[in-house]
Amino acid sequence: MKPQPPLGFSTRAIHAGEESPHQHRPITIPIYQTATFSFQDTQELWDYYAGTSGRIAEYGRYGNPTTAALQQKLCALEGAEMCELFPSGMNALTTAILHLCKAGDELIMTDDNYRGSRKFIERYIGKYQIDFRFCETTIQCIKAAVTAKTRLIITEIPTNPCLRVLAINELATFCRQKGIFLLVDATFATPYNLRPLEYGVDIVLHSATKYLGGHNDLIAGALLGRREIMEPLKQFHGLLGGCIDPNTSYLLLRSLKTFALRMQHTNESALAIARFLQNHPKIEKVYYPLLETHEDFPTAQRLLTGGGGIVTFLVKGDLEEATRCVDALKIATIAPSLGGAESLAHVVSAMTYHDMSREERQAAGIKDNMIRYAVGLEDVQDLIDDLQQALSQV
C-alpha cells in the first residue's frame, strides 16, 4: 500500500485524538464528567494495571477519556510523545521544577520571562534547597551562568514582554552536552509558529489558557516531551494532584479545531499593527520578532512561522503618556492575559510589575512607557484605527 502523506496542521487539529469510536459515535468527544471508573471484575483490574486492558484510568486524577483525546491532539500538533495537562500553566511549571530538581541542584531562568514564573522561583524554591539565578536572555549569558550544579534551564520563546527569540537549537545542543534539562515556555509561539521539540528541547510548556484555548473562557496548562522524560513526570503529577477537569478538556478540544485559522489571522494582524506602530511619530520603539528592527529578527525569521499576537511598544513620553494611550483605547480592553478573540492591552508597569519600585522595574527592563498589546481576532483596520485615535491623546 502506498504510504499516506503526513496530515496538515489543521487536519491534525481537528481529527487527532478523536479517531477512536465512542458509544453512539458522536462527532465531538463527550465530556466524561466522572471522578472514578468501574471494572467489570477483578481480572479487568489486574489487566488494567498490567497495561493490557486498553483502559484510560481507574480514577479521574490519573486520567479521563476526554482529557486523553486532548493529550493525543496536542501531541500530534507539537510532535511530542507524551503530554500532561494541568489546571493552569503555572501548575505545569511548578510541577516540572519540583520533579526535575532536587536539593542541591541549581536552576537558571532567563530574565525576560513571565513574572509569575519568576516570583515562584524567587520566593519558594529556596525552601527546597534548590539554588537559582537569573541571567540575561542571550545564549552567551546562559552558557556563562552554568555551573556543575545546574540541573534545569528555563526560558520562553518569544519572551515576555520583550519578545526575545533565542537560537534554541544551539541552546538545546549545549544543554544535552552538559546533561542539563531545557524547558521552553512556548505559549507566545504556539505549536502553529514553532515546535521546540524538533530542535532538541526536552520539555515544552504551554499556558493553554492563551492561544490554545483562544476564547478567554478557560484556564489550563500543558507539558509535552519525550516519553523517557514525561513518564516519570506523569507519575509525580498524579500524586501531586493537579488534574485538569474534563469540561476544560472538552473546551480545549473545541478550541483547537479553529486553532490554525485563529493563529493565521493573529499573525497577520499583529505584524500589520507592529508595522503601523513602527512608523508612528509618537512611538519610541516596537518589540515584535518579525520586524526587521528587532534584535533577534534573523533567528526569529529562521525559527518562527509567524510572530504571534503580542506587540510590545514604547510610547514617546512617560508613565502618564502610556496610561493616557491605553485608557483611550475603545476596542482593546485593559486586562492581563492574551490569545483570546478580544484584543487586550495594559501598561506593563501597572499590571504585572505593580508591586515593584520604579528602580526595580527599570533594572528588570520594564520601562514606564511600555505597553503590551495582545492582538485579538477583530478586523485589523479597526484595531489600527483605534490605536491611531488613542495615540492622538498622547
PADOSE-872490 format. One record per residue: residue in three letters; x, y, z of N, C-alpha, C, O in turn. Coordinates in pm, whole numbers, plus 50000, padded with zeros to 5 digits. Layout:
BEGIN
AlaXYZXYZXYZXYZ;...
//
This chain:
BEGIN
Met500854987950000500005000050000500885012550000501885013150071;Lys500505022349920501245034749914501115042250045499995044050094;Pro502235046750107502135053750235501375066850223501495073950123;Gln500605069850326499825082250328500745094050357501625092950442;Pro500565105350288501355117150322500995122050460499865119850505;Pro501905128850530501585134150663500445144050656500355152150564;Leu499575143350754498415152250756498835166550787499805168750860;Gly498095176250733498375190250756498005194550896497345187150969;Phe498435206550934498255211351071496785212351108496385207851215;Ser495965218351021494545219851052493835206451061492955204551144;Thr494215197150976493605183850979493915176951111493045170651171;Arg495165178051156495525172251286494795179251400494355172851495;Ala494675192551390493985200051495492525195851508491945196551617;Ile491935191651400490525187651401490355173051439489455169751517;His491185164151386490915149751396491805142051492491385131651541;Ala493015146651521493915138851606493305136551744492735145651804;Gly493435124451793492915121051924491445117551927490935113452031;Glu490755119151814489305116851811488925105351718487765104151677;Glu489915096851684489645086151590488905074451655488125067651588;Ser489125072151785488535060451850487025062051863486545072551905;Pro486275051751827484815052751837484355052851982484905045552066;His483365060752012482735061052143481285056352126480765055952015;Gln480665052852237479275048452231478425059252164478555071052194;His477545055152074476665063851996477415071451886476795079151812;Arg478725069451873479545075151766479355090351753478955094951646;Pro479635098151856479465112751848480555118951760481665113751751;Ile480215130051695481215137351616482235144051707483425143951677;Thr481785149751819482705155651915482855146152034481925138852069;Ile484035146452095484295137852211483395141952327483315153852358;Pro482715132552391481855136052505482655140652626483855137852637;Ile481985147552716482575151252844482325139752942481185137052979;Tyr483395133052982483265122353081483355128553219484415128753282;Gln482225133553266482155140753393482005130653506480925129053564;Thr483095123953537483065113853643484385113953717485435116553658;Ala484335111153846485545111053928486225097453926487435096553945;Thr485455086853904486015073453912485395064453807484345067553752;Phe486065053153778485645044053672485555029953730486395025853810;Ser484525022553689484295009253744484944998453658485325000853544;Phe485074986453717485624974853650484604963553650483874961653748;Gln484564956153541483594945253529483884934353632482964928653690;Asp485154931353653485554921453752487004924253793487644933253739;Thr487494916553887488834918753938489904916053833490964922353834;Gln489644906753743490614903853638490844916053549491974918753508;Glu489754923253519489924935353439490784945553513491544952953451;Leu490674945953646491504954853725492974950953713493844959453694;Trp493254937853725494634933253708495144936553567496284940953550;Asp494294934453468494694937253329495004952153310495924955853237;Tyr494224960553378494464974953368495864978453420496614985653355;Tyr496194973253538497504976453595498644970153518499774974953523;Ala498354959353445499374953153360499514960353227500424957553150;Gly498584969753199498634977353075498094970052955498434973452842;Thr497254959952978496734951852866495234953652844494654947152757;Ser494604962252922493144963352913492684973752811491544973252766;Gly493554983152775493164993752683492395005052750491935014252683;Arg492245004452882491515014752954492385027152976493615026252975;Ile491725038652996492445051153021492885052353166494045055453194;Ala491975049753260492285051953402491235045153488490185040753442;Glu491575044453617490595039453714490075050653803489065049053872;Tyr490765062153802490385073253888490725086253815491745087053747;Gly489875096353828489975108353748491255116353765491625124053677;Arg491945114553878493185121953895494285116653804495245123753774;Tyr494145104153760495175097853677494815097753529495655094553446;Gly493585101053495493235101053354491725101853333490945099353424;Asn491355105253211489945106953175489875106153023490745111752956;Pro488875099452964488825098052818488775111452743489365112652636;Thr488085121352797488045134452732489435140752733489895146052631;Thr490095140052847491435145552859492445137752774493355143652716;Ala492275124652767493185116352686493125120252539494155120552471;Ala491925123152489491785127552349492525140752327493165142652224;Leu492425149852424493125162652415494635160552417495365167052342;Gln495105151652503496545148952508497055143852373498115148152326;Gln496315134852311496725129552181496735140552075497625140851989;Lys495775149352081495705160251983496885169751998497495173751899;Leu497205173452122498335182452145499665175852107500555182452055;Cys499785162952132500995155752089501135156251938502235158151886;Ala500025154551867500065154951721500465168651669501155169651568;Leu500025179351738500355192851694501785196751731502445203951655;Glu502265192051845503575196051894504685186551849505875189851857;Gly504295174651801505305164751766505925158351889507125155651892;Ala505105156051991505565150552119505125136152135504155131652074;Glu505855128752219505475115052251504455114452363503615105452366;Met504525123952456503595124052569503225138352606503985147752582;Cys502045139652663501545152552709500885150752845500125141252866;Glu501175159652937500475160253064499755173553073500305184053038;Leu498515173153121497675185053130497465189053275497435180653365;Phe497325202153296497285207753431496185218253440495715223253338;Pro495755221653562494705231853576495165246053546494335255153541;Ser496475248253526496975261353484498385259753432499045249653457;Gly498855269853359500225269853313501215270553428502265264153424;Met500895278253532501775279153649501875265653720502945262153768;Asn500785258153728500825244953789501715235553708502405227153765;Ala501685237053576502565229053491504015232353520504845223353533;Leu504345245353529505725249453553506215244853689507295239153700;Thr505435247253793505875243653928506035228553942506955223954009;Thr505145220853880505275206353883506565201853816507265193153868;Ala506885207853701508105204153629509345207353713510265199153722;Ile509365219053775510525222953856510705213453974511815208653999;Leu509625210754046509715202354164510055187854128510655180754208;His509685183654008510015170053965511465168853919512145159253953;Leu511935178753843513245177653780514395181453873515515176853854;Cys514125189853973515195194954059515085189254201513995187154253;Lys516225186854260516285182254399517175191554479517825200454424;Ala517205189454610518045197754697519495197254652520045186554627;Gly520115209154641521495209954597521655213054450522735216954406;Asp520565211254371520605214654229520475229754210520145237154303;Glu520755233954088520645248054054519755249553930519795241553837;Leu518945259953933518045263353824518445276853766518735286153841;Ile518475277953635518755290653567517535294453484516995286253409;Met517105306953497516005312253416516445325353352517115333453415;Thr516055327253226516345339953160515515351053223514435348553276;Asp516035363353218515425374253293514155379753230513295384953301;Asp514015378853098512815384053031511785372853022511625366452918;Asn511095370653133510135359653145508865364453214508845375153275;Tyr507825356353204506575359153275506865360853423507555352653484;Arg506355371553481506705374853620506215364353718506865362053820;Gly505075357853690504595347453780505595336053794505805330853904;Ser506225332253683507245321753687508415326153773508925318553855;Arg508835338353754509965343753830509635344853979510475341854064;Lys508425348954010508015350354150508115336954224508615336254336;Phe507635326254159507675313154224509115309254256509405304254365;Ile510015311554161511415307954182512035316654292512725311554380;Glu511785329554286512375338654384511895335854526512675336554621;Arg510615332754539510015332154672509975318254735509945317054857;Tyr509975307554653509645294654710510645283354689510755274754776;Ile511395283054579512195270854559513385270054655513955259354674;Gly513755281454717514785280954819514385272254937515255266655004;Lys513085270954962512595262355070512965247755048513025239855142;Tyr513225244154922513575230454888515085228954865515545219054808;Gln515855239054910517315239154896517755238054749518785231954718;Ile516955243954662517315244954520517835259054496517135268854523;Asp519055260154446519615273254415519075278154281518655270154198;Phe519105291254261518625296854135519385309454101519965315954187;Arg519375312553974519915325253927519195329253800518725320753724;Phe519115342253777518545347653655519665353553572520605359353627;Cys519575352153442520625357653357520005364453236518845362053201;Glu520785372853173520325379953054519895370052947520455359152935;Thr518895374052868518305364952770519155364452643518755369252537;Thr520345358452657521205355752543521855342052564522005337552677;Ile522225335552455522885322552465524195323852542524515315352625;Gln524935334452514526235336352577526095337552729526865331352803;Cys525135345352774524955347152918524465334352986524855331453099;Ile523615326852918523145314252975524325304652992524485298553098;Lys525145303352889526295294352896527245298553008527775290053080;Ala527455311553023528365316553125527825314253266528595313353362;Ala526495313253279525885311653411525895297253460525715294753579;Val526115287753371526035273553406527195269553497528345273553476;Thr526855261553599527865255853688527685240653691526805235253625;Ala528515234053768528425219453781527125215253848526705203753834;Lys526475224453920525225221053989523995223453903522895219453943;Thr524125229753787522965233453707522235221053657522815212353592;Arg520955220353689520125208853653519085212353548518715203853467;Leu518615224853550517495228753464517675243153418518045251853497;Ile517425245553289517385259053232515985261453178515425253053108;Ile515425273053212514075276653169514145289753091514775299353135;Thr513495289852976513375302352901512035302252828511305292352831;Glu511725313352765510495314552684510875317852541511975322752514;Ile509945315052450510185318852311508835321352242508035312052230;Pro508575333452196509265345752233509085348752383508175343552447;Thr509955357252437509905360252579508845370952608508305377352518;Asn508575372552737507525381752783508155392452873508695388852978;Pro508125405452838507325411352731508105415852608507515421052513;Cys509445413852608510255419952501510415411152378511065415052281;Leu509825399052381509725390552263511095386652205511275386452084;Arg512045383652295513325378352251513145364352194512275356752239;Val513945360952095513885347652033515305341852033516145346051954;Leu515545332352122516845326052131516995314952028516005309151983;Ala518225312251990518525301051900518445288251982519465283352031;Ile517245282851997517045271652089517735258952042518025250152123;Asn518015257751912518765246151866520165246151925520655235851970;Glu520815257751926522145258951985522095256652136522955249952192;Leu521085262352201520945260752345520665246252381521195241052479;Ala519825239452302519495225452328520725216552314520925207352394;Thr521545219152214522785211452195523715213252314524305203552363;Phe523855225552361524695228552477524175221152601524955215052674;Cys522875221752624522285215152741522475200052736522775193752837;Arg522315194352618522495179952603523935175952635524165165752699;Gln524885183752591526295180952618526615181852767527475174652817;Lys525915190852837526165193052979525275184353069525445184553191;Gly524335176953011523415168953092522415177253169522045173753281;Ile521985188253109521045197553172519705196653100519655196052978;Phe518615196753176517285197253116517005211453065517355221253129;Leu516365212152948515955225052891514445225352876513865217352802;Leu513815234552948512355236352941512085249752874512595260152917;Val511275249652769510925261752696509425264252706508615255852667;Asp509075275752759507675280252759507395286452622507865297352591;Ala506635279352541506355283852404504915288952391504325288152283;Thr504375294152500503005299352497502825309952391501835309752317;Phe503765319352382503645330152285503795325252142503185330652050;Ala504605314952122504835309851985503675301151940503195302451827;Thr503215292152029502235281751999502825271351903503795274351833;Pro502255259351898502745249151804502565253251657503195247451569;Tyr501705262951632501495267451495502735274751441503075273351324;Asn503385282451527504535290451484505885283951514506885287351451;Leu505925274651609507205268451646506935255651723506015255051805;Arg507745245251696507685232851772509085230051828509905223751761;Pro509345234851950510695234252005511285220252018512505218652013;Leu510435210052033510965196452046511745192351921512665184251930;Glu511395197951807512105194951682513545199951686514375195551607;Tyr513845209151777515175214951787515955209351906517025214451939;Gly515425198951970516155192352077515775196552217516395191952313;Val514785205252233514325209252365513715197152437513075188752373;Asp513915196152569513435184552645511945185252675511215175552654;Ile511495196752725510085198352764509575211752712510245221952725;Val508385211452655507705223652611506525226152704505765217052737;Leu506395238652745505285242652832504355252152756504815260752681;His503065250352777502065259752722501095263652832500575255152905;Ser500845276552844499645280852914498515279452814498315288152729;Ala497765268652825496675265952730495535275752744494635276152661;Thr495585283752850494625294652869494645304152750493625310252717;Lys495805305452687496015315852587495545311352449494355309352430;Tyr496435309652354496035307152215495395293552195494505292052111;Leu495815283452272495215270252255493745270552294492905264852225;Gly493435277252406492025278952445491335289052356490255286452303;Gly491955300552340491555310052238490305318152259489935326052172;His489615316652372488345323752390488215330652526487125334952562;Asn489305331752600489285338152732488225332152825487615339252905;Asp488035318852814486985312752897487455300252971486615292953024;Leu488745297552975489255285953047490665288653096491345297653046;Ile491105280753193492475281253242493015267053242492385257953295;Ala494195265153181494805251853173496265253253136496705263753089;Gly497025242553156498435242353119498815228853064498085219053084;Ala499945228152995500385215652934501905214752935502595224852919;Leu502415202652955503815199352936503905188252834503125178652840;Leu504855189352740504995179152637506475175952617507335184552633;Gly506745163252583508125159452560508265144852526507295138152493;Arg509505139852536509795125752508509265116952622509185121252737;Arg508915104752587508335095452685509285093152804508835092452918;Glu510585091952779511525088952886511555099752992511835097053109;Ile511255112152952511185123253047509795124553106509635126953226;Met508785122953022507405125653063506795114653149505935117553233;Glu507205102153132506605091153208506845092753358505895091553436;Pro508085095453403508265097953547507545110553594507035111053706;Leu507495120753508506775132953543505285130053561504635135753649;Lys504745121353478503335117553486503035111053622502005113953684;Gln503945102253669503745095753798503765105953911502945105354002;Phe504705115253905504795125854005503555134654002502995138154106;His503125138153882501955146653864500715140253925499925146953990;Gly500545127053903499365120153956499295120754107498205122054163;Leu500435119954173500455120454319500365134754370499815137154477;Leu500915144254294500835158254335499395163354325498965171654404;Gly498645158154227497215160254225496675171854144495495175154156;Gly497505178254060497005189653982496345185153854496945186253747;Cys495115180153862494465174553743493515184753679492825192253747;Ile493505184653547492575193053471491195186353473491105174053473;Asp490135194253476488805188253478488335185253336488755192053242;Pro487465175153317487065170953182486315181553104486385181652981;Asn485615190553171484905201053098485895210653032485675215152919;Thr486995213953103488035222353044488695215252927488975221452825;Ser488935202152940489505194552829488585195152707489065196452594;Tyr487295194152730486335194852620486385208552551486365209452429;Leu486465219152631486535232552573487805234352491487795240952387;Leu488915228552537490155229352461490065221352331490555225852227;Leu489435209652336489225201952213488425210052112488745210251993;Arg487395216752159486585225452073487435236552013487355239351893;Ser488245242952098489005254652053490055250951949490285258551855;Leu490675239551965491775235751877491325233251734492145233451642;Lys490045231051713489565228451576489625241151489489635240251367;Thr489665252651553489815265251477491175271751503491415283151465;Phe492065264451569493345269951613494155275751498494635287051506;Ala494325268151391495155272651279494575285351215495325294551181;Leu493275285751199492645297651140492855309751228493145320651179;Arg492715307851359492895319051452494335324051452494585336151453;Met495285314751449496685318851453497115325751324497885335351327;Gln496615321051213496955327651086496475342151087497205351251049;His495235344051132494675357651140495475366151240495785377751214;Thr495785360051355496525367351459497905371451410498325382851431;Asn498625362151346499955365351294499915377051196500715386351204;Glu498955376551105498865387051003498495400451066499065410751031;Ser497535400251157497095412751220498195418951305498425431051299;Ala498885410551384499915415751474501075421851394501605432251433;Leu501465415651285502555421251204502125434651143502925444051138;Ala500875435551097500375448151041500355459051147500705470551119;Ile499945455651268499905465451378501315469651416501575481451441;Ala502235459951422503635463151455504225472751352504925482151389;Arg503955470551225504465479351120503835493251131504505503451112;Phe502535493751161501875506651179502525514451294502845526251279;Leu502725507751406503305514451522504745518751496505165529451539;Gln505475510451425506865513551395507015526751320508015533851336;Asn506025529951238506085542051155505325553851217505195564451154;His504825552051339504035562751401504965572551473505875568251544;Pro504755585551456505665595551515505645595951668506565601451727;Lys504635590351732504555590751877505035577751944504865575752064;Ile505635569051864506155556451916507685556951920508335560351821;Glu508215553552034509675553352053510295540352003511345540551938;Lys509655528952033510205516051994509105505551990508155506052068;Val509245495951899508305484751888509085471751902510115469751837;Tyr508575462751988509145449452002508215439551932507095437151976;Tyr508685433951822507935423251755508965414951678509725420551599;Pro509005401951698510125393851647510295393751496511405391551448;Leu509215396151420509345395851274509435409851213509265411551092;Leu509715419751296510115432751244511625432451219512385427251301;Glu512045437951109513465437951074514315445251178515515442851188;Thr513705454151254514445461951354514615454451487515365458951573;His513935443151504514065435651628515445429251636515955424351536;Glu516035429351754517415424551768517575409751736518665405251703;Asp516505402051746516585387751716515905384151584515555372551562;Phe515715393851497514985391551372515565379851290514785371551244;Pro516885378851270517395367651190517035353951248516675344851174;Thr517135352751381516775339951445515275337651437514845326451408;Ala514485347951461513025346551454512585342851314511695334451297;Gln513185348851214512825345951076513125331351041512415325050962;Arg514195326051101514585312251074513715302251149513415291551096;Leu513295305551272512605295851356511075296651349510395286451357;Leu510545308751334509115310851352508355311151220508785317151122;Thr507195304351220506265305351107505575318951107505325324551001;Gly505285324051224504655337151241505125343251371505675336251457;Gly504915356251387505425363251504504545362751627504935367551733;Gly503325356751614502425356251728501625368951745501715378151663;Gly500845369551853499875380251869500225391051968499385399751995;Ile501435390952025501815401352121502685411752052503665408451986;Val502305424352068503125435552021503375444352144502435449852202;Thr504635445752180505005454452292505625467052233506405466352139;Phe505275478552289505815490952233505985501552341505355500952447;Leu506845511252312507095522652399506535535152333506905538552221;Val505665541952404505215554952354506265565352389507025563552484;Lys506315576052314507215587052347506645594452468505565600352460;Gly507365594052577506855600452697507105591852819508025583552820;Asp506295593752922506495586953049505295578153082504485574952994;Leu505195574253208504085565753253502735572453227501775565753191;Glu502675585353247501415592553225500975591753079499795590053050;Glu501935592852987501585592152844501135578052805500195576452728;Ala501825567752858501435553952830500035551152884499235544452820;Thr499765556253004498445554453065497365561252982496285555652961;Arg497665573352935496695580752854496355572952726495205572452684;Cys497365566952665497145559252543496255547152568495275544952498;Val496605539252669495825527052697494395530452738493455523852695;Asp494245540652820492895544352866492025549452753490795549152763;Ala492635554252645491865559652533491415548952433490605551752345;Leu491925536752446491525526152353490045522852370489545521952482;Lys489355521052259487915518352263487595503652231486545498652272;Ile488475496752158488225482652124488995473452218488405464552279;Ala490275475452229491085467252320490705470252464490525481852502;Thr490595459752545490215460952684491445460452773492395453152743;Ile491445468052882492545467552978492395454753060491445453253137;Ala493325445653042493255432753110494585425453094495335428253001;Pro494875415953185496025407253164495675396353063494575396353006;Ser496585387253041496405375652953496485379452806496805390752771;Leu496185369852720496345371252575495765358952509495395349252576;Gly495685359352375495335347452299493865345352274493495335952203;Gly492985353652330491555352152308491085359852186491885366152116;Ala489785359352161489215366352047489275381452064489335388851966;Glu489265385852190489245400152220490655405652234491495399352299;Ser490935417152176492225423752196492295429452337491325435052388;Leu493475427852400493705432552536494965441152539495875438952460;Ala495015450652629496195459252640496365463752783495395464452859;His497605466752820497855472552951499225479152956500125475752879;Val499355488653048500655494353079501385483953162500905479953268;Val502545479453116503215467953178503545470653325503355461953410;Ser504055482453355504435485453493503245485853587503395483953708;Ala502045488453533500855489553617500135476253637499245475253721;Met500515466053559499825453253568500715443053638500605441453760;Thr501545436353568502335425453625503405430153723503775422853815;Tyr503895442353704505025447153783504625458053882505465465953925;His503345458653918502845469454002503465469454142503535479954206;Asp503915457754190504415456754326505925459154336506525457054442;Met506525463554226507955466754226508135481854224507305489154171;Ser509225486354282509525500654275509955504154133510275495354053;Arg509955517054103510365521353969511795516953940512115512853828;Glu512645517854040514045513954021514155498953991514945494853906;Glu513365490954062513375476454038512845473053899513355464253831;Arg511795480353858511265477953723512285481653616512475474253519;Gln512945492953635513945497153537515065486853528515545483853418;Ala515485481353643516545471353644516115458653572516935451553515;Ala514815455853575514265443953507513955446653360513455437853291;Gly514235458853313513975462253173512555466653145512145467653029;Ile511785469253250510395473553235510345488653244510495494453352;Lys510115494953131510115509653124508715515053155507715508353132;Asp508675527153207507405533453243506475534953124505255534153139;Asn507035537053006506215539752888505955527252803505655528252684;Met506085515452864505925502752792504465498052797503855497552903;Ile503935494552680502575489252667502645475652600503355473852501;Arg501905465852655501795452752590500395451552530499395452852600;Tyr500365449052401499095448352326498935433952276499745429152197;Ala497875427252322497575413652280496525414352170495365417552195;Val496935411252047496065412751930495015401751929495325389951944;Gly493765405751912492665396251905492255393351761493045394751668;Leu491005389251746490515384951614489635395351545488985392351445;Glu489615407551599488845418051535489465421551398490585417351367;Asp488735429051317489285433751189490485442651217490415451951297;Val491575439651150492835446251184492775461351159493395469051232;Gln492045465651057491965480051031491245487251144491585498651177;Asp490265480651204489585486651319490555488251436490515498351507;Leu491395478351457492375479151565493395490151539493765497551631;Ile493835491251415494785501851380494165515651397494795524751450;Asp492925517151352492225529951369492065533351517492195544951556;Asp491785523151599491635525351742492955529751805492975538851887;Leu494035523351766495355527551815495695541751769496275549551844;Gln495315544851646495575558251593494895568951677495515579051713;Gln493615566751709492935577051786493445577451930493475588151991;Ala493855565851986494395565652121495735573052128496005580352223;Leu496555571052026497855577752025497715592952003498615600652037;Ser496595596951946496375611351927496175618152063496285630352074;Gln495885610152167495715615752303497045617552373497115624052477;Val498115611652317499425612052382500075625552355501185628052400;
//
